Amino acid sequence: MDEEETKKSKDELEVKKKELDSLKVTLHELNTDKESWFEKKRQASKAISDSVQSIRDAKSKRNTFTKQVRDSKKRRQELNTLLKDKQNELLKLQQEKKEVSTKLDMRFDPSKIQTEIEELEFKIETEAMPFNIEQRVMKKIAEKKKLLNQSKDVSSVFGNIHELRKDIDRIRKKADETHKKVQLKAETSQKYHEELIEASKDIKDLRTNEDEALKNFVEAKTKYNDQNDIVKKKLDEIYDIRSKVEGVDLREKKKAKKDEESKLIEKERDVEEKIKKGMKLTTDDLLAFQAKEHMNMKPSSKPRNEKKNEKKDVKNNK
């Protein structure tokens, strides 16, 4: 190549380098846009995953409380049925009491008479009173006991009614407590159900965002790949021109160097494996180690910024 052709090639090389710089700026912008959409897609996917977990938790809690509501309702129904049976039994006893009282012409309540007797006896035991007054109280007690003796036929009825009323009060109290539990657990179950519905709505919006981010990422990645191909093509053009100027095929030189490095790396792995197994190293093994160290220490023939830019622009994308 004569001096004029060399000058022309160098001028063309400078033009190509400026074009490459401009292409790299665009490539960097496209990569930034691509990575931005990828991050948005990743965040949307994570938010969806979190929402799905929230739905699972809310559904599990809702189902637990829903089951408890069903069990409490069943228990409440059992208590209400028992309460109804007791009330029917009470009506029968009250009718029996009425019939017996009418038959004996009783106009008093034996349980009340018994209470009055106990109060009078307690009064005599605890109070100091004149003898004449004490006699009158004793006489009153005797009269009330006589009335009470006349009610022996109905006393058991009165006693049963009294115990039955206590059972009814106890059952009614349990039924009321169970009813409150039903209401409380139903409210809690509804709260988790609403959380589940809300999380489901969020997932729908998040999936829309995820789909949009994925679509834009794919488009940005396609543009980036196309631009990267243009950059590599421009690099090939620059290599071709430099090869003419320097009289060396740089691409073949680079490929040969890469092949040599790969062989040395493989050889180094073999040597390391031998060391691990305690095997004896040969002269070739030692030479391979020295060659690898020499290769690592050898300075690059290219300017640092040019080598860095070329490596960055032809990197593999996600």
C-alpha positions in Angstrom: 0.0 0.0 0.0 1.5 3.3 -1.1 1.6 6.5 1.0 -1.5 8.0 -0.7 -3.6 4.9 -0.1 -2.4 4.7 3.5 -3.4 8.3 4.1 -6.8 7.7 2.5 -7.3 4.6 4.7 -6.3 6.5 7.8 -8.8 9.3 7.0 -11.5 6.7 6.4 -10.5 5.1 9.7 -11.0 8.3 11.6 -14.4 8.8 10.0 -15.4 5.2 10.9 -14.3 5.8 14.5 -16.4 8.9 14.8 -19.4 7.0 13.4 -18.7 4.2 15.9 -18.7 6.7 18.8 -22.1 8.0 17.7 -23.4 4.5 17.3 -22.1 3.6 20.8 -23.9 6.6 22.3 -27.2 5.4 20.8 -26.4 1.8 21.9 -25.9 3.0 25.5 -29.2 4.9 25.4 -31.0 1.9 24.1 -29.4 -0.3 26.7 -30.5 2.1 29.5 -34.1 2.0 28.2 -34.0 -1.8 27.9 -32.7 -2.2 31.5 -35.3 0.3 32.8 -38.2 -1.8 31.3 -36.6 -5.0 32.5 -36.5 -3.6 36.1 -40.1 -2.4 35.9 -41.1 -5.9 34.7 -39.1 -7.5 37.6 -40.7 -5.2 40.2 -44.2 -5.9 38.8 -43.5 -9.7 38.9 -42.3 -9.4 42.5 -45.4 -7.3 43.5 -47.6 -10.0 41.9 -45.8 -12.7 43.8 -46.3 -10.8 47.1 -50.0 -10.3 46.3 -50.4 -14.0 45.5 -48.9 -14.8 48.9 -51.2 -12.3 50.6 -54.2 -13.9 48.9 -53.1 -17.3 50.1 -52.7 -16.1 53.6 -56.0 -14.2 53.6 -57.8 -17.2 52.1 -56.4 -19.6 54.7 -57.4 -17.3 57.5 -60.8 -16.7 56.0 -61.4 -20.4 55.6 -60.4 -21.0 59.2 -62.8 -18.5 60.5 -65.5 -19.6 58.1 -65.2 -23.1 59.5 -65.4 -21.7 63.1 -68.5 -19.8 62.1 -70.1 -23.0 60.8 -69.2 -24.9 64.0 -70.5 -22.0 66.2 -73.7 -21.9 64.3 -74.2 -25.6 64.7 -73.5 -25.3 68.4 -75.9 -22.3 68.6 -78.6 -24.3 66.9 -78.1 -27.2 69.3 -78.4 -24.9 72.3 -81.5 -23.2 70.8 -83.1 -26.6 70.2 -82.2 -27.7 73.8 -83.6 -24.3 75.1 -86.9 -24.9 73.2 -87.2 -28.4 74.7 -86.6 -27.0 78.2 -89.1 -24.3 77.7 -91.7 -26.8 76.6 -90.9 -28.9 79.6 -91.3 -25.8 81.8 -94.7 -25.2 80.3 -95.8 -28.7 81.2 -94.5 -28.4 84.8 -96.3 -25.0 85.2 -99.5 -26.6 84.0 -99.0 -29.5 86.4 -98.4 -27.0 89.2 -101.5 -25.2 88.4 -103.6 -28.4 88.4 -102.2 -29.6 91.7 -102.5 -26.2 93.3 -106.2 -26.0 92.2 -106.9 -29.5 93.5 -105.4 -28.6 97.0 -106.8 -25.1 96.9 -103.4 -23.7 97.4 -103.0 -19.9 97.0 -99.3 -19.7 98.0 -95.9 -20.6 96.6 -94.2 -23.4 98.7 -90.7 -22.1 97.8 -91.7 -18.7 99.1 -93.0 -20.2 102.3 -89.8 -22.1 102.7 -87.7 -19.0 102.3 -89.9 -17.1 104.9 -89.4 -20.0 107.4 -85.6 -19.9 106.9 -85.6 -16.1 107.4 -87.6 -16.4 110.7 -85.5 -19.2 112.1 -82.3 -17.2 111.3 -83.9 -14.2 113.0 -84.5 -16.2 116.2 -80.9 -17.6 116.2 -79.2 -14.2 115.6 -81.4 -11.7 117.4 -82.0 -11.1 121.1 -85.8 -10.6 121.5 -88.3 -10.6 124.4 -89.8 -14.0 125.2 -93.3 -13.1 124.2 -92.1 -11.9 120.8 -90.0 -15.0 120.3 -93.1 -17.1 121.1 -95.1 -15.3 118.4 -92.3 -15.8 115.9 -92.2 -19.5 116.8 -95.9 -19.8 116.3 -95.7 -18.1 112.9 -93.0 -20.6 111.9 -95.2 -23.5 113.0 -98.1 -22.2 110.9 -95.9 -21.8 107.9 -94.5 -25.3 108.3 -98.0 -26.6 108.5 -98.8 -24.9 105.2 -95.6 -26.2 103.7 -96.5 -29.8 104.8 -99.8 -29.4 103.0 -97.8 -28.7 99.8 -95.7 -31.9 99.8 -97.6 -33.1 96.8 -96.6 -30.1 94.8 -93.2 -29.3 96.4 -91.4 -31.6 94.0 -93.1 -29.8 91.1 -92.0 -26.4 92.4 -88.5 -27.8 92.9 -88.3 -29.1 89.3 -89.6 -25.8 88.0 -86.9 -24.0 90.0 -84.1 -26.2 88.7 -85.5 -26.1 85.2 -85.5 -22.3 85.2 -81.9 -22.4 86.2 -81.1 -24.7 83.4 -83.0 -22.5 80.9 -81.0 -19.4 82.1 -77.7 -21.3 81.8 -78.6 -22.6 78.3 -79.8 -19.1 77.2 -76.6 -17.6 78.4 -74.5 -20.1 76.5 -76.6 -19.6 73.4 -76.1 -15.8 73.6 -72.4 -16.2 74.0 -72.3 -18.6 71.0 -74.3 -16.1 69.0 -71.8 -13.3 69.8 -68.9 -15.7 68.8 -70.7 -16.3 65.5 -71.0 -12.6 64.8 -67.4 -11.8 65.7 -65.9 -14.7 63.7 -68.2 -13.9 60.8 -67.0 -10.3 60.8 -63.3 -11.4 60.9 -63.9 -13.9 58.1 -65.5 -11.1 56.1 -62.5 -8.9 56.7 -60.1 -11.5 55.3 -62.5 -12.1 52.4 -62.4 -8.4 51.5 -58.6 -8.4 51.8 -58.6 -11.3 49.3 -60.9 -9.5 46.9 -58.7 -6.3 47.1 -55.5 -8.3 46.5 -57.1 -10.0 43.5 -57.9 -6.6 42.1 -54.3 -5.5 42.7 -53.0 -8.5 40.8 -55.2 -7.7 37.8 -53.6 -4.2 37.6 -50.2 -5.5 38.3 -50.4 -8.1 35.5 -51.4 -5.3 33.1 -48.3 -3.4 34.2 -46.2 -6.5 33.9 -47.5 -7.3 30.4 -46.8 -3.7 29.3 -43.3 -3.6 30.8 -42.5 -7.0 29.2 -43.8 -5.8 25.8 -41.7 -2.6 26.0 -38.7 -4.6 27.2 -38.9 -6.9 24.2 -39.2 -4.0 21.9 -36.3 -2.2 23.6 -34.2 -5.4 23.5 -34.9 -5.8 19.8 -33.8 -2.2 19.1 -30.7 -2.8 21.3 -29.8 -6.0 19.5 -30.2 -4.3 16.1 -28.0 -1.4 17.2 -25.5 -3.8 18.6 -25.3 -5.6 15.3 -24.7 -2.2 13.6 -21.9 -1.5 16.1 -20.2 -4.9 15.5 -20.5 -4.3 11.8 -18.8 -0.9 12.1 -16.1 -2.5 14.3 -15.5 -5.1 11.5 -15.2 -2.2 9.0 -12.6 -0.6 11.3 -10.7 -3.8 11.7 -10.6 -4.3 7.9 -9.2 -0.8 7.4 -6.6 -1.2 10.2 -5.7 -4.5 8.8 -4.9 -2.8 5.5 -2.9 -0.1 7.1 -1.0 -2.4 9.4 -0.8 -5.3 6.9 -2.2 -7.7 9.5 -5.7 -9.3 9.7 -6.7 -8.1 13.2 -9.8 -10.3 13.4 -7.8 -13.4 12.7 -5.1 -12.2 15.1 -7.7 -11.6 17.8 -9.3 -15.0 17.2 -5.9 -16.8 17.4 -5.1 -15.0 20.7 -8.5 -16.0 22.1 -7.9 -19.7 21.0 -4.5 -19.6 22.7 -5.9 -18.2 25.9 -8.6 -20.9 25.9 -6.0 -23.6 25.5 -3.9 -22.2 28.3 -6.9 -21.9 30.6 -7.8 -25.6 29.9 -4.2 -26.6 30.5 -4.2 -24.6 33.8 -7.3 -26.5 34.9 -5.6 -29.8 34.2 -2.5 -28.7 36.2 -4.7 -27.6 39.1 -6.5 -31.0 39.0 -3.1 -32.8 39.2 -2.1 -30.6 42.2 -5.3 -31.5 44.0 -4.7 -35.2 43.4 -1.1 -35.0 44.4 0.2 -36.0 41.0 3.7 -35.0 39.7 3.9 -32.0 37.4 5.7 -32.3 34.1 7.9 -29.7 32.4 5.0 -28.9 30.1 2.8 -28.3 33.0 5.2 -25.7 34.5 5.7 -24.0 31.1 1.9 -23.8 30.8 1.7 -22.0 34.2 4.5 -19.6 33.2 2.8 -18.9 29.8 -0.5 -18.2 31.6 1.1 -15.8 34.0 3.0 -14.1 31.2 -0.2 -13.7 29.2 -1.9 -12.1 32.3 0.9 -9.7 32.8 1.3 -8.8 29.1 0.0 -5.2 28.3 -2.7 -4.8 25.8 -1.6 -3.6 22.3 -4.7 -1.4 22.2 -5.4 1.8 24.0 -7.3 1.1 27.3 -10.4 3.2 26.4 -10.7 1.6 22.9 -10.5 -1.9 24.3 -13.0 -1.2 27.1 -15.5 0.3 24.7 -15.3 -2.5 22.2 -15.8 -5.1 25.0 -18.7 -3.2 26.4 -20.5 -2.8 23.1 -20.4 -6.4 22.0 -21.4 -7.9 25.3 -24.2 -10.4 25.5 -27.6 -8.8 26.4 -30.1 -10.3 28.9 
